[in-house]
Amino acid sequence: MSSGAPEITAALARLDEITRRLRRECPWDREQDERTIVPHTLEEAYELADAAERGDDVRLLDELGDVLFQVHFLALLLEERGAGDLGAVARHAAEKLIRRHPHVFGEAEVADAAEVLRNWDAIKSTESGRERGVFGEVPENLPGLLYARKVQRRAGSAGFGSVRGDGALGSLQGALAELTAAQGRDERFSALGELLFAAVALARGMALDPELALRASAQRFRARVQAEADRAASSG
């Protein structure tokens, strides 16, 4: 059942009140800073991604709440040192979304979702305070598959070659052949990296997230192994 604006505002205010009280009265919450809390933020984000991938709305609601609390808590840390607050976070997000969607809030026109992403990257590159360059502000500590995906997307948006579709499948097959023929650890290591990079390009060409696809495959494997282990245990 959908809530109206007053109910949403009241619920957000209640969460903000609880977050502030925890910061004042809970010994664990008082000890945290952004460096210690962000690992929990990342963990919650992965749990949210898993709930979304499974299509579990009940769990999705729960995980969204956990991520929302993380946002409130981190914004409160900004407020404590006079660097911003939750309102500033919301205003900044709203302004950025308007600026990067000129096809919605302005007169620009786009042909498809791919052009939306290209425009997004182009607009982002012109914003003050941004790190310059094709790969400006691409975090190197992203998980490998996500890092490769973002690097490929940025290169494509900047007009550099990006293997997609049938070309990506051919690159994947070529990388597999190179890995099969590779000799020695270093050569195999390099060839394996090329194979994984080509797999990411293929996933992008199919509009699939390689990280979530791999996690789903691992989950299926885990379920099969657990089922076999349970059957083995039941039979002695």
GROMACS elastic network, one bead per residue, 0.5 to 0.9 nm:
[ bonds ]
;  ai    aj funct       b0    kb
    3     6     6  0.80477   500
    3     7     6  0.58266   500
    3     8     6  0.63410   500
    4     7     6  0.54625   500
    4     8     6  0.63015   500
    4     9     6  0.87373   500
    5     8     6  0.50775   500
    5     9     6  0.60732   500
    5    10     6  0.85536   500
    6     9     6  0.50993   500
    6    10     6  0.61026   500
    6    11     6  0.85831   500
    7    10     6  0.51013   500
    7    11     6  0.61200   500
    7    12     6  0.86238   500
    8    11     6  0.51302   500
    8    12     6  0.61878   500
    8    13     6  0.85544   500
    9    12     6  0.52150   500
    9    13     6  0.61329   500
    9    14     6  0.86166   500
   10    13     6  0.50576   500
   10    14     6  0.61563   500
   10    15     6  0.87064   500
   11    14     6  0.50496   500
   11    15     6  0.62880   500
   11    16     6  0.86565   500
   12    15     6  0.50861   500
   12    16     6  0.61880   500
   12    17     6  0.86111   500
   13    16     6  0.50206   500
   13    17     6  0.61628   500
   13    18     6  0.86896   500
   14    17     6  0.50214   500
   14    18     6  0.62551   500
   14    19     6  0.86151   500
   15    18     6  0.51095   500
   15    19     6  0.61094   500
   15    20     6  0.86493   500
   15    68     6  0.89304   500
   15    69     6  0.73782   500
   15    72     6  0.79603   500
   16    19     6  0.50709   500
   16    20     6  0.62383   500
   16    21     6  0.86709   500
   16    69     6  0.83408   500
   16    72     6  0.64958   500
   16    73     6  0.84042   500
   16    76     6  0.88516   500
   17    20     6  0.52693   500
   17    21     6  0.62944   500
   17    22     6  0.87239   500
   18    21     6  0.51003   500
   18    22     6  0.61548   500
   18    23     6  0.86094   500
   19    22     6  0.51858   500
   19    23     6  0.62655   500
   19    24     6  0.87706   500
   19    69     6  0.74227   500
   19    72     6  0.69163   500
   19    73     6  0.63155   500
   19    76     6  0.81913   500
   20    23     6  0.50750   500
   20    24     6  0.63318   500
   20    25     6  0.86951   500
   20    72     6  0.89558   500
   20    73     6  0.80310   500
   20    76     6  0.75394   500
   21    24     6  0.50583   500
   21    25     6  0.59128   500
   21    26     6  0.77922   500
   22    25     6  0.52447   500
   22    26     6  0.50319   500
   22    27     6  0.84198   500
   22    28     6  0.87301   500
   22    29     6  0.61664   500
   22    30     6  0.76507   500
   23    26     6  0.60811   500
   23    27     6  0.80663   500
   23    28     6  0.84231   500
   23    29     6  0.51718   500
   23    30     6  0.50885   500
   23    31     6  0.86218   500
   23    32     6  0.87723   500
   23    73     6  0.82686   500
   23    76     6  0.87170   500
   24    27     6  0.81930   500
   24    29     6  0.78756   500
   24    30     6  0.64465   500
   25    28     6  0.89821   500
   25    29     6  0.79708   500
   25    30     6  0.73933   500
   26    29     6  0.53272   500
   26    30     6  0.61142   500
   26    31     6  0.88028   500
   27    30     6  0.51802   500
   27    31     6  0.64671   500
   28    31     6  0.53844   500
   28    32     6  0.68489   500
   29    32     6  0.54718   500
   29    33     6  0.87319   500
   30    33     6  0.84125   500
   31    36     6  0.88577   500
   32    35     6  0.78795   500
   32    36     6  0.57968   500
   32    37     6  0.61953   500
   32    77     6  0.89935   500
   33    36     6  0.54881   500
   33    37     6  0.60925   500
   33    38     6  0.85225   500
   33    74     6  0.80708   500
   33    77     6  0.69929   500
   34    37     6  0.51401   500
   34    38     6  0.57981   500
   34    73     6  0.89749   500
   34    74     6  0.64269   500
   34    77     6  0.72867   500
   35    38     6  0.57153   500
   35    39     6  0.76111   500
   36    39     6  0.64875   500
   36    40     6  0.78291   500
   37    40     6  0.54182   500
   37    41     6  0.64592   500
   37    70     6  0.80019   500
   37    73     6  0.86742   500
   37    74     6  0.78832   500
   38    42     6  0.61881   500
   38    43     6  0.85359   500
   38    70     6  0.82828   500
   38    74     6  0.84425   500
   39    42     6  0.51500   500
   39    43     6  0.62716   500
   39    44     6  0.87001   500
   40    44     6  0.61550   500
   40    45     6  0.85520   500
   40    70     6  0.81280   500
   41    44     6  0.51616   500
   41    45     6  0.61752   500
   41    46     6  0.87727   500
   41    66     6  0.84502   500
   41    67     6  0.66594   500
   41    70     6  0.59954   500
   41    71     6  0.83926   500
   42    46     6  0.63178   500
   42    47     6  0.86948   500
   42    67     6  0.89402   500
   43    46     6  0.52492   500
   43    47     6  0.63369   500
   43    48     6  0.86652   500
   44    47     6  0.50270   500
   44    48     6  0.61127   500
   44    49     6  0.86171   500
   44    63     6  0.67657   500
   44    64     6  0.84951   500
   44    66     6  0.64595   500
   44    67     6  0.59493   500
   44    70     6  0.84947   500
   45    49     6  0.61976   500
   45    50     6  0.86591   500
   45    63     6  0.79053   500
   45    64     6  0.85139   500
   45    66     6  0.86292   500
   45    67     6  0.65250   500
   46    50     6  0.61966   500
   46    51     6  0.86670   500
   47    50     6  0.50628   500
   47    51     6  0.62726   500
   47    52     6  0.86789   500
   47    60     6  0.87482   500
   47    63     6  0.66110   500
   48    51     6  0.51371   500
   48    52     6  0.62330   500
   48    53     6  0.86265   500
   48    59     6  0.80987   500
   48    60     6  0.62089   500
   48    61     6  0.88784   500
   48    62     6  0.84953   500
   48    63     6  0.50662   500
   48    64     6  0.64747   500
   48    66     6  0.86264   500
   48    67     6  0.78649   500
   49    52     6  0.51124   500
   49    53     6  0.61140   500
   49    54     6  0.86195   500
   49    60     6  0.85162   500
   49    63     6  0.88252   500
   49   212     6  0.78089   500
   50    53     6  0.50843   500
   50    54     6  0.61890   500
   50    55     6  0.86245   500
   50    56     6  0.88810   500
   50    60     6  0.86301   500
   50   212     6  0.78450   500
   50   215     6  0.84687   500
   50   216     6  0.85212   500
   51    54     6  0.51644   500
   51    55     6  0.61985   500
   51    56     6  0.54696   500
   51    57     6  0.74614   500
   51    58     6  0.86606   500
   51    59     6  0.58925   500
   51    60     6  0.51990   500
   51    61     6  0.89414   500
   51    63     6  0.75332   500
   52    55     6  0.50738   500
   52    56     6  0.64309   500
   52    57     6  0.75973   500
   52    59     6  0.84442   500
   52    60     6  0.61481   500
   53    56     6  0.78853   500
   53   212     6  0.73990   500
   53   216     6  0.80735   500
   54    57     6  0.87291   500
   54   216     6  0.88385   500
   55    59     6  0.87933   500
   55    60     6  0.79055   500
   56    59     6  0.54727   500
   56    60     6  0.59319   500
   56    61     6  0.86789   500
   57    61     6  0.60695   500
   57    62     6  0.86031   500
   58    61     6  0.53346   500
   58    62     6  0.65649   500
   58    63     6  0.88921   500
   59    63     6  0.60873   500
   59    64     6  0.84469   500
   60    63     6  0.51413   500
   60    64     6  0.59570   500
   60    65     6  0.85246   500
   61    64     6  0.52500   500
   61    65     6  0.64102   500
   61    66     6  0.89659   500
   62    65     6  0.52292   500
   62    66     6  0.65911   500
   63    67     6  0.63310   500
   63    68     6  0.85281   500
   64    67     6  0.51504   500
   64    68     6  0.60321   500
   64    69     6  0.85970   500
   65    69     6  0.61671   500
   65    70     6  0.86565   500
   66    69     6  0.51964   500
   66    70     6  0.64363   500
   66    71     6  0.89110   500
   67    70     6  0.50133   500
   67    71     6  0.64290   500
   67    72     6  0.88386   500
   68    71     6  0.50871   500
   68    72     6  0.63648   500
   68    73     6  0.86675   500
   69    72     6  0.50485   500
   69    73     6  0.60861   500
   69    74     6  0.85826   500
   70    73     6  0.50939   500
   70    74     6  0.60987   500
   70    75     6  0.84474   500
   71    74     6  0.53010   500
   71    75     6  0.60446   500
   71    76     6  0.85307   500
   71    86     6  0.81685   500
   72    75     6  0.51686   500
   72    76     6  0.61482   500
   72    77     6  0.88214   500
   72    85     6  0.88915   500
   72    86     6  0.66558   500
   73    76     6  0.50703   500
   73    77     6  0.64900   500
   73    78     6  0.89403   500
   74    77     6  0.51146   500
   74    78     6  0.65891   500
   74    79     6  0.88230   500
   74    85     6  0.89631   500
   74    86     6  0.87315   500
   75    78     6  0.50871   500
   75    79     6  0.63114   500
   75    80     6  0.87954   500
   75    84     6  0.72287   500
   75    85     6  0.52353   500
   75    86     6  0.51607   500
   75    87     6  0.87653   500
   75    88     6  0.87733   500
   75    89     6  0.72461   500
   76    80     6  0.62141   500
   76    81     6  0.89358   500
   76    84     6  0.83556   500
   76    85     6  0.61394   500
   76    86     6  0.69924   500
   77    80     6  0.51730   500
   77    81     6  0.68094   500
   77    82     6  0.88340   500
   77    83     6  0.86100   500
   77    84     6  0.87438   500
   77    85     6  0.81353   500
   78    81     6  0.55802   500
   78    82     6  0.62613   500
   78    83     6  0.50105   500
   78    84     6  0.52369   500
   78    85     6  0.59093   500
   78    86     6  0.85160   500
   79    83     6  0.58210   500
   79    84     6  0.50165   500
   79    86     6  0.78620   500
   80    83     6  0.76558   500
   80    84     6  0.83925   500
   80    85     6  0.84017   500
   81    84     6  0.80155   500
   82    85     6  0.79755   500
   84    87     6  0.79138   500
   84    88     6  0.57293   500
   84    89     6  0.72846   500
   85    88     6  0.52165   500
   85    89     6  0.63107   500
   85    90     6  0.87956   500
   86    90     6  0.62375   500
   86    91     6  0.86153   500
   87    90     6  0.51171   500
   87    91     6  0.60939   500
   87    92     6  0.84773   500
   88    91     6  0.50831   500
   88    92     6  0.59645   500
   88    93     6  0.84571   500
   89    92     6  0.52406   500
   89    93     6  0.61804   500
   89    94     6  0.86837   500
   90    93     6  0.51148   500
   90    94     6  0.61492   500
   90    95     6  0.86326   500
   91    94     6  0.51192   500
   91    95     6  0.61423   500
   91    96     6  0.85224   500
   92    95     6  0.52347   500
   92    96     6  0.61154   500
   92    97     6  0.86236   500
   93    96     6  0.51439   500
   93    97     6  0.61445   500
   93    98     6  0.86700   500
   94    97     6  0.52000   500
   94    98     6  0.62653   500
   94    99     6  0.86080   500
   95    98     6  0.52415   500
   95    99     6  0.61155   500
   95   100     6  0.86182   500
   96    99     6  0.50688   500
   96   100     6  0.60482   500
   96   101     6  0.85238   500
   97   100     6  0.52471   500
   97   101     6  0.60963   500
   98   101     6  0.53286   500
   98   102     6  0.68281   500
   98   104     6  0.78632   500
   98   105     6  0.60468   500
   98   106     6  0.85300   500
   99   102     6  0.62347   500
   99   105     6  0.78486   500
   99   106     6  0.87306   500
   99   123     6  0.78853   500
  100   103     6  0.86134   500
  100   105     6  0.89542   500
  100   116     6  0.87865   500
  100   119     6  0.73912   500
  100   120     6  0.54481   500
  100   121     6  0.86124   500
  100   123     6  0.62403   500
  100   124     6  0.74111   500
  101   104     6  0.54553   500
  101   105     6  0.61880   500
  101   106     6  0.75697   500
  101   108     6  0.85568   500
  101   116     6  0.77431   500
  101   119     6  0.82365   500
  101   120     6  0.74125   500
  102   105     6  0.50273   500
  102   107     6  0.63644   500
  102   108     6  0.54224   500
  102   109     6  0.79341   500
  102   119     6  0.88312   500
  103   106     6  0.55660   500
  103   107     6  0.59405   500
  103   109     6  0.51153   500
  103   110     6  0.65196   500
  103   116     6  0.82863   500
  104   107     6  0.76228   500
  104   108     6  0.77420   500
  104   109     6  0.84738   500
  105   108     6  0.85025   500
  106   109     6  0.87879   500
  110   113     6  0.78162   500
  110   114     6  0.88621   500
  110   115     6  0.60032   500
  110   116     6  0.65417   500
  110   119     6  0.88474   500
  111   114     6  0.81453   500
  111   115     6  0.64371   500
  111   116     6  0.82398   500
  112   115     6  0.55115   500
  112   116     6  0.66887   500
  113   117     6  0.65346   500
  113   118     6  0.88352   500
  114   117     6  0.52458   500
  114   118     6  0.63991   500
  114   119     6  0.87457   500
  115   119     6  0.60814   500
  115   120     6  0.84226   500
  115   157     6  0.88185   500
  116   119     6  0.51910   500
  116   120     6  0.60940   500
  116   121     6  0.87776   500
  117   121     6  0.62905   500
  117   122     6  0.85910   500
  117   153     6  0.86573   500
  117   157     6  0.75598   500
  118   121     6  0.53169   500
  118   122     6  0.61953   500
  118   123     6  0.86478   500
  118   153     6  0.86863   500
  118   154     6  0.84396   500
  118   156     6  0.81301   500
  118   158     6  0.79130   500
  119   123     6  0.59956   500
  119   124     6  0.83589   500
  119   157     6  0.81107   500
  120   123     6  0.52994   500
  120   124     6  0.60302   500
  120   125     6  0.86294   500
  121   124     6  0.50479   500
  121   125     6  0.61877   500
  121   126     6  0.89810   500
  121   154     6  0.72819   500
  121   157     6  0.66942   500
  121   158     6  0.82507   500
  122   125     6  0.52635   500
  122   126     6  0.68693   500
  122   157     6  0.75556   500
  122   158     6  0.78760   500
  123   126     6  0.54182   500
  123   127     6  0.67998   500
  124   127     6  0.54294   500
  124   128     6  0.88870   500
  124   130     6  0.76529   500
  125   128     6  0.84120   500
  125   130     6  0.67291   500
  125   131     6  0.79007   500
  125   132     6  0.67508   500
  125   133     6  0.78580   500
  125   134     6  0.82874   500
  125   136     6  0.80106   500
  126   130     6  0.76405   500
  126   132     6  0.86283   500
  127   130     6  0.59671   500
  128   131     6  0.87543   500
  129   132     6  0.88318   500
  130   136     6  0.73337   500
  130   137     6  0.74344   500
  131   135     6  0.84520   500
  131   137     6  0.58067   500
  132   135     6  0.76702   500
  132   136     6  0.50915   500
  132   137     6  0.80660   500
  133   137     6  0.87709   500
  134   151     6  0.88465   500
  134   154     6  0.63968   500
  134   155     6  0.67032   500
  134   157     6  0.87024   500
  134   158     6  0.65672   500
  135   138     6  0.55694   500
  135   139     6  0.89848   500
  135   150     6  0.88063   500
  135   151     6  0.68361   500
  135   154     6  0.64522   500
  135   155     6  0.77616   500
  136   139     6  0.86153   500
  137   140     6  0.88122   500
  138   141     6  0.89116   500
  138   142     6  0.84540   500
  138   147     6  0.77639   500
  138   150     6  0.72795   500
  138   151     6  0.73903   500
  138   154     6  0.88345   500
  139   142     6  0.58997   500
  139   147     6  0.75631   500
  140   143     6  0.84706   500
  140   144     6  0.88273   500
  140   147     6  0.69053   500
  141   144     6  0.81949   500
  141   147     6  0.78428   500
  142   145     6  0.81351   500
  142   146     6  0.62180   500
  142   147     6  0.52597   500
  142   148     6  0.89383   500
  143   146     6  0.54777   500
  143   147     6  0.59753   500
  143   148     6  0.86562   500
  143   211     6  0.83710   500
  144   147     6  0.50560   500
  144   148     6  0.61660   500
  144   149     6  0.85780   500
  144   211     6  0.86686   500
  145   148     6  0.51998   500
  145   149     6  0.61704   500
  145   150     6  0.87034   500
  145   196     6  0.79271   500
  145   197     6  0.78052   500
  145   200     6  0.67254   500
  145   209     6  0.89361   500
  145   210     6  0.64229   500
  145   211     6  0.57897   500
  146   150     6  0.61461   500
  146   151     6  0.85469   500
  146   200     6  0.85732   500
  146   209     6  0.83368   500
  146   210     6  0.74952   500
  146   211     6  0.64030   500
  147   150     6  0.52464   500
  147   151     6  0.61372   500
  147   152     6  0.85869   500
  148   151     6  0.51337   500
  148   152     6  0.61122   500
  148   153     6  0.85623   500
  148   196     6  0.89141   500
  148   197     6  0.64629   500
  148   200     6  0.68664   500
  148   201     6  0.84579   500
  149   152     6  0.52186   500
  149   153     6  0.61701   500
  149   154     6  0.86706   500
  149   197     6  0.83130   500
  149   200     6  0.61220   500
  149   201     6  0.71941   500
  149   203     6  0.88223   500
  149   204     6  0.73324   500
  149   209     6  0.84508   500
  149   210     6  0.80233   500
  150   153     6  0.50318   500
  150   154     6  0.61000   500
  150   155     6  0.85310   500
  151   154     6  0.52247   500
  151   155     6  0.61757   500
  151   156     6  0.86263   500
  152   155     6  0.51434   500
  152   156     6  0.61494   500
  152   157     6  0.86146   500
  152   161     6  0.89335   500
  152   162     6  0.65762   500
  152   163     6  0.87021   500
  152   200     6  0.86161   500
  152   201     6  0.73186   500
  152   204     6  0.88061   500
  153   156     6  0.51146   500
  153   157     6  0.61214   500
  153   158     6  0.86173   500
  153   162     6  0.79292   500
  153   204     6  0.85227   500
  154   157     6  0.50825   500
  154   158     6  0.62059   500
  154   159     6  0.87897   500
  154   160     6  0.87240   500
  155   158     6  0.51786   500
  155   159     6  0.64972   500
  155   160     6  0.52225   500
  155   161     6  0.70586   500
  155   162     6  0.68944   500
  156   159     6  0.51996   500
  156   160     6  0.52683   500
  156   161     6  0.61820   500
  156   162     6  0.53069   500
  156   163     6  0.88564   500
  157   160     6  0.74184   500
  159   162     6  0.83620   500
  162   168     6  0.87888   500
  162   201     6  0.78241   500
  163   166     6  0.83991   500
  163   167     6  0.56241   500
  163   168     6  0.50999   500
  163   169     6  0.88479   500
  163   171     6  0.78104   500
  163   198     6  0.81190   500
  163   201     6  0.62223   500
  163   202     6  0.78176   500
  163   205     6  0.80598   500
  164   167     6  0.55570   500
  164   169     6  0.79676   500
  164   201     6  0.59876   500
  164   202     6  0.60736   500
  164   203     6  0.85597   500
  164   204     6  0.70251   500
  164   206     6  0.82405   500
  165   168     6  0.53011   500
  165   169     6  0.66613   500
  165   170     6  0.89394   500
  165   201     6  0.82395   500
  165   202     6  0.63341   500
  165   203     6  0.87983   500
  165   204     6  0.83474   500
  165   206     6  0.69544   500
  166   169     6  0.51058   500
  166   170     6  0.63090   500
  166   171     6  0.86553   500
  166   202     6  0.82162   500
  166   205     6  0.84675   500
  167   170     6  0.50831   500
  167   171     6  0.61729   500
  167   172     6  0.86007   500
  167   202     6  0.83233   500
  168   172     6  0.61101   500
  168   173     6  0.86345   500
  168   198     6  0.62742   500
  168   199     6  0.75795   500
  168   200     6  0.87706   500
  168   201     6  0.58408   500
  168   203     6  0.86359   500
  168   205     6  0.73736   500
  169   172     6  0.50169   500
  169   173     6  0.62512   500
  169   174     6  0.85821   500
  169   198     6  0.77648   500
  169   199     6  0.79838   500
  169   201     6  0.85360   500
  169   202     6  0.60857   500
  170   173     6  0.51132   500
  170   174     6  0.61087   500
  170   175     6  0.85541   500
  170   198     6  0.89084   500
  171   175     6  0.60301   500
  171   176     6  0.85328   500
  171   194     6  0.89094   500
  171   195     6  0.81080   500
  171   198     6  0.59450   500
  171   199     6  0.85085   500
  171   201     6  0.88513   500
  171   202     6  0.86529   500
  172   175     6  0.50980   500
  172   176     6  0.61900   500
  172   177     6  0.86876   500
  172   194     6  0.82334   500
  172   195     6  0.58754   500
  172   196     6  0.81227   500
  172   197     6  0.83720   500
  172   199     6  0.60527   500
  172   201     6  0.86391   500
  172   202     6  0.76418   500
  173   176     6  0.50914   500
  173   177     6  0.63108   500
  173   178     6  0.87363   500
  173   195     6  0.82334   500
  173   198     6  0.87362   500
  174   177     6  0.50921   500
  174   178     6  0.62825   500
  174   179     6  0.86888   500
  174   195     6  0.82454   500
  175   178     6  0.50045   500
  175   179     6  0.61604   500
  175   180     6  0.86116   500
  175   191     6  0.65153   500
  175   192     6  0.76755   500
  175   193     6  0.88913   500
  175   194     6  0.59811   500
  175   196     6  0.85524   500
  175   198     6  0.73102   500
  176   179     6  0.50634   500
  176   180     6  0.61887   500
  176   181     6  0.86773   500
  176   191     6  0.78257   500
  176   192     6  0.79457   500
  176   194     6  0.85965   500
  176   195     6  0.60247   500
  177   180     6  0.50937   500
  177   181     6  0.62849   500
  177   182     6  0.85606   500
  178   181     6  0.51478   500
  178   182     6  0.59092   500
  178   188     6  0.84707   500
  178   191     6  0.61403   500
  178   192     6  0.86378   500
  178   194     6  0.89262   500
  178   195     6  0.85932   500
  179   182     6  0.50296   500
  179   183     6  0.85477   500
  179   187     6  0.80752   500
  179   188     6  0.58624   500
  179   189     6  0.85067   500
  179   190     6  0.83649   500
  179   192     6  0.60769   500
  179   194     6  0.86094   500
  179   195     6  0.75947   500
  180   183     6  0.86158   500
  180   188     6  0.83121   500
  180   191     6  0.86782   500
  181   188     6  0.85577   500
  182   185     6  0.84533   500
  182   186     6  0.89055   500
  182   187     6  0.56058   500
  182   188     6  0.52627   500
  182   189     6  0.89104   500
  182   190     6  0.89860   500
  182   191     6  0.70697   500
  183   186     6  0.80633   500
  183   187     6  0.58641   500
  183   188     6  0.64096   500
  184   187     6  0.55746   500
  184   188     6  0.62013   500
  184   189     6  0.85712   500
  185   188     6  0.51317   500
  185   189     6  0.59151   500
  185   190     6  0.86180   500
  186   190     6  0.62516   500
  186   191     6  0.85977   500
  187   190     6  0.52509   500
  187   191     6  0.61556   500
  187   192     6  0.85464   500
  188   191     6  0.50063   500
  188   192     6  0.59089   500
  188   193     6  0.84955   500
  189   192     6  0.52180   500
  189   193     6  0.63357   500
  189   194     6  0.88427   500
  190   193     6  0.51672   500
  190   194     6  0.64184   500
  190   195     6  0.87799   500
  191   194     6  0.50634   500
  191   195     6  0.62260   500
  191   196     6  0.87459   500
  192   196     6  0.62711   500
  192   197     6  0.85403   500
  193   196     6  0.52050   500
  193   197     6  0.60653   500
  193   198     6  0.85607   500
  194   198     6  0.60682   500
  194   199     6  0.85315   500
  195   198     6  0.51633   500
  195   199     6  0.62089   500
  195   200     6  0.87792   500
  196   200     6  0.63281   500
  196   201     6  0.87675   500
  197   200     6  0.51617   500
  197   201     6  0.64684   500
  197   202     6  0.88003   500
  198   201     6  0.50017   500
  198   202     6  0.62360   500
  198   203     6  0.86419   500
  199   202     6  0.50264   500
  199   203     6  0.62023   500
  199   204     6  0.86763   500
  199   210     6  0.78954   500
  200   203     6  0.50033   500
  200   204     6  0.62308   500
  200   205     6  0.86401   500
  200   208     6  0.89824   500
  200   209     6  0.82244   500
  200   210     6  0.59330   500
  200   211     6  0.88299   500
  201   204     6  0.50823   500
  201   205     6  0.62245   500
  201   206     6  0.87419   500
  202   205     6  0.50424   500
  202   206     6  0.63966   500
  202   207     6  0.87171   500
  202   208     6  0.85960   500
  202   210     6  0.89400   500
  203   206     6  0.51232   500
  203   207     6  0.61808   500
  203   209     6  0.63567   500
  203   210     6  0.58100   500
  203   213     6  0.88156   500
  204   208     6  0.57159   500
  204   209     6  0.69566   500
  204   210     6  0.77903   500
  205   208     6  0.76194   500
  206   209     6  0.88691   500
  208   211     6  0.89647   500
  208   212     6  0.83011   500
  208   213     6  0.74331   500
  209   212     6  0.55245   500
  209   213     6  0.61082   500
  209   214     6  0.86818   500
  210   214     6  0.60313   500
  210   215     6  0.84984   500
  211   214     6  0.52982   500
  211   215     6  0.62172   500
  211   216     6  0.86445   500
  212   215     6  0.50150   500
  212   216     6  0.60440   500
  212   217     6  0.85701   500
  213   216     6  0.51417   500
  213   217     6  0.62664   500
  213   218     6  0.86818   500
  214   217     6  0.50732   500
  214   218     6  0.61711   500
  214   219     6  0.85775   500
  215   218     6  0.50245   500
  215   219     6  0.61224   500
  215   220     6  0.86684   500
  216   219     6  0.50128   500
  216   220     6  0.62696   500
  216   221     6  0.86771   500
  217   220     6  0.51098   500
  217   221     6  0.62537   500
  217   222     6  0.85667   500
  218   221     6  0.50374   500
  218   222     6  0.60457   500
  218   223     6  0.85909   500
  219   223     6  0.61421   500
  219   224     6  0.86585   500
  220   223     6  0.51089   500
  220   224     6  0.62832   500
  220   225     6  0.86999   500
  221   224     6  0.51671   500
  221   225     6  0.62014   500
  221   226     6  0.85118   500
  222   225     6  0.52218   500
  222   226     6  0.60139   500
  222   227     6  0.85089   500
  223   226     6  0.50939   500
  223   227     6  0.60691   500
  223   228     6  0.86340   500
  224   227     6  0.51307   500
  224   228     6  0.62794   500
  224   229     6  0.86201   500
  225   228     6  0.50894   500
  225   229     6  0.60811   500
  225   230     6  0.85491   500
  226   230     6  0.60339   500
  226   231     6  0.85391   500
  227   230     6  0.50908   500
  227   231     6  0.62009   500
  227   232     6  0.85908   500
  228   231     6  0.51018   500
  228   232     6  0.61123   500
  228   233     6  0.85578   500
  229   232     6  0.50419   500
  229   233     6  0.60829   500
  229   234     6  0.85821   500
  230   233     6  0.50593   500
  230   234     6  0.61118   500
  230   235     6  0.86364   500
  231   234     6  0.51307   500
  231   235     6  0.62537   500
  231   236     6  0.86395   500
  232   235     6  0.52586   500
  232   236     6  0.62181   500
  233   236     6  0.51093   500
